[in-house]
Amino acid sequence: MQKNIGTVDRNVRFLLGAVMLVAGVVYQSWWGVLGLVPIATAALGFCLLYVPLGINTDGQGYGTHVGYVATVKPDKDGNDISV
């Protein structure tokens, strides 16, 4: 199992899971149980749903690198080329 969740993604998942967990306890609903899913994926660093979608926010490994920005530099003629 290769990690496919980056640092920002992990932090957002953990925060969202914690909010859902607290809401579940406060309102005595199933939100608490559902909040365990993003917390577990954040702890593992792996999201099973990302695999078929080809998403990888970790910045390494397989799939599409979400958030990747290419550096653009001009060549000697002034045309932009990607590095």
CNS distance restraints for C-alpha pairs under 8 A (distance, minus, plus):
assign (resid   1 and name CA) (resid  46 and name CA) 7.46 0.50 0.50
assign (resid   2 and name CA) (resid  46 and name CA) 7.03 0.50 0.50
assign (resid   2 and name CA) (resid  61 and name CA) 7.30 0.50 0.50
assign (resid   3 and name CA) (resid  44 and name CA) 7.72 0.50 0.50
assign (resid   3 and name CA) (resid  45 and name CA) 5.19 0.50 0.50
assign (resid   3 and name CA) (resid  46 and name CA) 4.88 0.50 0.50
assign (resid   3 and name CA) (resid  58 and name CA) 6.94 0.50 0.50
assign (resid   3 and name CA) (resid  61 and name CA) 7.80 0.50 0.50
assign (resid   4 and name CA) (resid  45 and name CA) 6.36 0.50 0.50
assign (resid   4 and name CA) (resid  46 and name CA) 5.24 0.50 0.50
assign (resid   4 and name CA) (resid  47 and name CA) 6.67 0.50 0.50
assign (resid   4 and name CA) (resid  50 and name CA) 7.45 0.50 0.50
assign (resid   4 and name CA) (resid  55 and name CA) 7.42 0.50 0.50
assign (resid   4 and name CA) (resid  56 and name CA) 4.66 0.50 0.50
assign (resid   4 and name CA) (resid  57 and name CA) 5.86 0.50 0.50
assign (resid   4 and name CA) (resid  58 and name CA) 5.11 0.50 0.50
assign (resid   4 and name CA) (resid  59 and name CA) 7.98 0.50 0.50
assign (resid   4 and name CA) (resid  60 and name CA) 7.79 0.50 0.50
assign (resid   4 and name CA) (resid  61 and name CA) 7.36 0.50 0.50
assign (resid   5 and name CA) (resid   9 and name CA) 5.96 0.50 0.50
assign (resid   5 and name CA) (resid  10 and name CA) 6.22 0.50 0.50
assign (resid   5 and name CA) (resid  42 and name CA) 7.49 0.50 0.50
assign (resid   5 and name CA) (resid  45 and name CA) 5.10 0.50 0.50
assign (resid   5 and name CA) (resid  46 and name CA) 5.72 0.50 0.50
assign (resid   5 and name CA) (resid  47 and name CA) 6.88 0.50 0.50
assign (resid   5 and name CA) (resid  56 and name CA) 6.25 0.50 0.50
assign (resid   5 and name CA) (resid  57 and name CA) 5.00 0.50 0.50
assign (resid   5 and name CA) (resid  58 and name CA) 4.79 0.50 0.50
assign (resid   6 and name CA) (resid  10 and name CA) 6.03 0.50 0.50
assign (resid   6 and name CA) (resid  45 and name CA) 7.42 0.50 0.50
assign (resid   6 and name CA) (resid  56 and name CA) 7.70 0.50 0.50
assign (resid   6 and name CA) (resid  57 and name CA) 4.75 0.50 0.50
assign (resid   6 and name CA) (resid  58 and name CA) 3.68 0.50 0.50
assign (resid   6 and name CA) (resid  59 and name CA) 6.89 0.50 0.50
assign (resid   7 and name CA) (resid  11 and name CA) 6.23 0.50 0.50
assign (resid   7 and name CA) (resid  58 and name CA) 7.12 0.50 0.50
assign (resid   8 and name CA) (resid  12 and name CA) 6.20 0.50 0.50
assign (resid   9 and name CA) (resid  13 and name CA) 6.10 0.50 0.50
assign (resid   9 and name CA) (resid  42 and name CA) 7.81 0.50 0.50
assign (resid   9 and name CA) (resid  57 and name CA) 7.04 0.50 0.50
assign (resid  10 and name CA) (resid  14 and name CA) 6.08 0.50 0.50
assign (resid  10 and name CA) (resid  41 and name CA) 7.77 0.50 0.50
assign (resid  10 and name CA) (resid  42 and name CA) 4.64 0.50 0.50
assign (resid  10 and name CA) (resid  43 and name CA) 7.67 0.50 0.50
assign (resid  10 and name CA) (resid  45 and name CA) 6.91 0.50 0.50
assign (resid  11 and name CA) (resid  15 and name CA) 6.12 0.50 0.50
assign (resid  11 and name CA) (resid  42 and name CA) 7.26 0.50 0.50
assign (resid  12 and name CA) (resid  16 and name CA) 6.00 0.50 0.50
assign (resid  13 and name CA) (resid  17 and name CA) 5.92 0.50 0.50
assign (resid  13 and name CA) (resid  38 and name CA) 5.08 0.50 0.50
assign (resid  13 and name CA) (resid  39 and name CA) 6.27 0.50 0.50
assign (resid  13 and name CA) (resid  41 and name CA) 7.62 0.50 0.50
assign (resid  13 and name CA) (resid  42 and name CA) 5.89 0.50 0.50
assign (resid  14 and name CA) (resid  18 and name CA) 6.05 0.50 0.50
assign (resid  14 and name CA) (resid  38 and name CA) 6.19 0.50 0.50
assign (resid  14 and name CA) (resid  39 and name CA) 4.92 0.50 0.50
assign (resid  14 and name CA) (resid  42 and name CA) 5.87 0.50 0.50
assign (resid  15 and name CA) (resid  19 and name CA) 6.22 0.50 0.50
assign (resid  16 and name CA) (resid  20 and name CA) 6.19 0.50 0.50
assign (resid  16 and name CA) (resid  35 and name CA) 7.37 0.50 0.50
assign (resid  16 and name CA) (resid  38 and name CA) 7.15 0.50 0.50
assign (resid  17 and name CA) (resid  21 and name CA) 6.01 0.50 0.50
assign (resid  17 and name CA) (resid  34 and name CA) 7.79 0.50 0.50
assign (resid  17 and name CA) (resid  35 and name CA) 4.20 0.50 0.50
assign (resid  17 and name CA) (resid  36 and name CA) 6.15 0.50 0.50
assign (resid  17 and name CA) (resid  37 and name CA) 7.16 0.50 0.50
assign (resid  17 and name CA) (resid  38 and name CA) 5.15 0.50 0.50
assign (resid  17 and name CA) (resid  39 and name CA) 5.22 0.50 0.50
assign (resid  18 and name CA) (resid  22 and name CA) 6.15 0.50 0.50
assign (resid  18 and name CA) (resid  35 and name CA) 6.48 0.50 0.50
assign (resid  18 and name CA) (resid  39 and name CA) 7.25 0.50 0.50
assign (resid  19 and name CA) (resid  23 and name CA) 6.06 0.50 0.50
assign (resid  19 and name CA) (resid  35 and name CA) 7.50 0.50 0.50
assign (resid  20 and name CA) (resid  24 and name CA) 6.06 0.50 0.50
assign (resid  20 and name CA) (resid  31 and name CA) 5.34 0.50 0.50
assign (resid  20 and name CA) (resid  32 and name CA) 5.57 0.50 0.50
assign (resid  20 and name CA) (resid  34 and name CA) 7.13 0.50 0.50
assign (resid  20 and name CA) (resid  35 and name CA) 4.74 0.50 0.50
assign (resid  21 and name CA) (resid  25 and name CA) 6.41 0.50 0.50
assign (resid  21 and name CA) (resid  31 and name CA) 6.14 0.50 0.50
assign (resid  21 and name CA) (resid  32 and name CA) 3.78 0.50 0.50
assign (resid  21 and name CA) (resid  33 and name CA) 6.86 0.50 0.50
assign (resid  21 and name CA) (resid  34 and name CA) 7.53 0.50 0.50
assign (resid  21 and name CA) (resid  35 and name CA) 4.92 0.50 0.50
assign (resid  21 and name CA) (resid  36 and name CA) 7.05 0.50 0.50
assign (resid  22 and name CA) (resid  26 and name CA) 6.06 0.50 0.50
assign (resid  22 and name CA) (resid  32 and name CA) 6.56 0.50 0.50
assign (resid  23 and name CA) (resid  27 and name CA) 5.79 0.50 0.50
assign (resid  23 and name CA) (resid  28 and name CA) 7.70 0.50 0.50
assign (resid  23 and name CA) (resid  29 and name CA) 7.70 0.50 0.50
assign (resid  23 and name CA) (resid  31 and name CA) 6.37 0.50 0.50
assign (resid  23 and name CA) (resid  32 and name CA) 6.55 0.50 0.50
assign (resid  24 and name CA) (resid  28 and name CA) 5.19 0.50 0.50
assign (resid  24 and name CA) (resid  29 and name CA) 4.75 0.50 0.50
assign (resid  24 and name CA) (resid  30 and name CA) 5.80 0.50 0.50
assign (resid  24 and name CA) (resid  31 and name CA) 4.39 0.50 0.50
assign (resid  24 and name CA) (resid  32 and name CA) 3.88 0.50 0.50
assign (resid  24 and name CA) (resid  33 and name CA) 7.33 0.50 0.50
assign (resid  25 and name CA) (resid  29 and name CA) 6.93 0.50 0.50
assign (resid  25 and name CA) (resid  32 and name CA) 6.20 0.50 0.50
assign (resid  30 and name CA) (resid  34 and name CA) 6.41 0.50 0.50
assign (resid  31 and name CA) (resid  35 and name CA) 5.92 0.50 0.50
assign (resid  32 and name CA) (resid  36 and name CA) 6.85 0.50 0.50
assign (resid  33 and name CA) (resid  37 and name CA) 7.69 0.50 0.50
assign (resid  34 and name CA) (resid  38 and name CA) 7.90 0.50 0.50
assign (resid  35 and name CA) (resid  39 and name CA) 6.60 0.50 0.50
assign (resid  36 and name CA) (resid  40 and name CA) 5.91 0.50 0.50
assign (resid  37 and name CA) (resid  41 and name CA) 6.24 0.50 0.50
assign (resid  38 and name CA) (resid  42 and name CA) 6.00 0.50 0.50
assign (resid  39 and name CA) (resid  43 and name CA) 6.14 0.50 0.50
assign (resid  40 and name CA) (resid  44 and name CA) 6.12 0.50 0.50
assign (resid  41 and name CA) (resid  45 and name CA) 5.70 0.50 0.50
assign (resid  41 and name CA) (resid  46 and name CA) 5.57 0.50 0.50
assign (resid  41 and name CA) (resid  47 and name CA) 5.71 0.50 0.50
assign (resid  42 and name CA) (resid  46 and name CA) 7.18 0.50 0.50
assign (resid  47 and name CA) (resid  51 and name CA) 7.29 0.50 0.50
assign (resid  48 and name CA) (resid  52 and name CA) 7.94 0.50 0.50
assign (resid  49 and name CA) (resid  53 and name CA) 6.83 0.50 0.50
assign (resid  50 and name CA) (resid  54 and name CA) 5.87 0.50 0.50
assign (resid  50 and name CA) (resid  55 and name CA) 4.99 0.50 0.50
assign (resid  50 and name CA) (resid  56 and name CA) 6.90 0.50 0.50
assign (resid  51 and name CA) (resid  55 and name CA) 6.49 0.50 0.50
assign (resid  51 and name CA) (resid  63 and name CA) 7.71 0.50 0.50
assign (resid  54 and name CA) (resid  62 and name CA) 7.57 0.50 0.50
assign (resid  54 and name CA) (resid  63 and name CA) 4.42 0.50 0.50
assign (resid  54 and name CA) (resid  64 and name CA) 5.44 0.50 0.50
assign (resid  55 and name CA) (resid  63 and name CA) 5.46 0.50 0.50
assign (resid  55 and name CA) (resid  64 and name CA) 4.91 0.50 0.50
assign (resid  55 and name CA) (resid  65 and name CA) 6.38 0.50 0.50
assign (resid  55 and name CA) (resid  66 and name CA) 6.55 0.50 0.50
assign (resid  56 and name CA) (resid  60 and name CA) 7.43 0.50 0.50
assign (resid  56 and name CA) (resid  61 and name CA) 7.41 0.50 0.50
assign (resid  56 and name CA) (resid  62 and name CA) 6.87 0.50 0.50
assign (resid  56 and name CA) (resid  63 and name CA) 5.73 0.50 0.50
assign (resid  56 and name CA) (resid  64 and name CA) 5.67 0.50 0.50
assign (resid  56 and name CA) (resid  65 and name CA) 5.16 0.50 0.50
assign (resid  56 and name CA) (resid  66 and name CA) 6.32 0.50 0.50
assign (resid  57 and name CA) (resid  65 and name CA) 5.83 0.50 0.50
assign (resid  57 and name CA) (resid  66 and name CA) 5.48 0.50 0.50
assign (resid  57 and name CA) (resid  67 and name CA) 7.41 0.50 0.50
assign (resid  58 and name CA) (resid  65 and name CA) 7.67 0.50 0.50
assign (resid  59 and name CA) (resid  65 and name CA) 6.01 0.50 0.50
assign (resid  59 and name CA) (resid  68 and name CA) 7.99 0.50 0.50
assign (resid  60 and name CA) (resid  65 and name CA) 7.75 0.50 0.50
assign (resid  70 and name CA) (resid  82 and name CA) 6.35 0.50 0.50
assign (resid  70 and name CA) (resid  83 and name CA) 6.69 0.50 0.50
assign (resid  71 and name CA) (resid  82 and name CA) 5.88 0.50 0.50
assign (resid  71 and name CA) (resid  83 and name CA) 5.58 0.50 0.50
assign (resid  72 and name CA) (resid  80 and name CA) 6.08 0.50 0.50
assign (resid  72 and name CA) (resid  81 and name CA) 5.63 0.50 0.50
assign (resid  72 and name CA) (resid  82 and name CA) 4.65 0.50 0.50
assign (resid  72 and name CA) (resid  83 and name CA) 6.19 0.50 0.50
assign (resid  73 and name CA) (resid  80 and name CA) 5.49 0.50 0.50
assign (resid  73 and name CA) (resid  81 and name CA) 5.48 0.50 0.50
assign (resid  73 and name CA) (resid  82 and name CA) 6.40 0.50 0.50
assign (resid  73 and name CA) (resid  83 and name CA) 7.13 0.50 0.50
assign (resid  74 and name CA) (resid  78 and name CA) 5.00 0.50 0.50
assign (resid  74 and name CA) (resid  79 and name CA) 5.08 0.50 0.50
assign (resid  74 and name CA) (resid  80 and name CA) 4.24 0.50 0.50
assign (resid  74 and name CA) (resid  81 and name CA) 5.80 0.50 0.50
assign (resid  75 and name CA) (resid  79 and name CA) 5.51 0.50 0.50
assign (resid  75 and name CA) (resid  80 and name CA) 6.33 0.50 0.50
assign (resid  75 and name CA) (resid  81 and name CA) 6.53 0.50 0.50
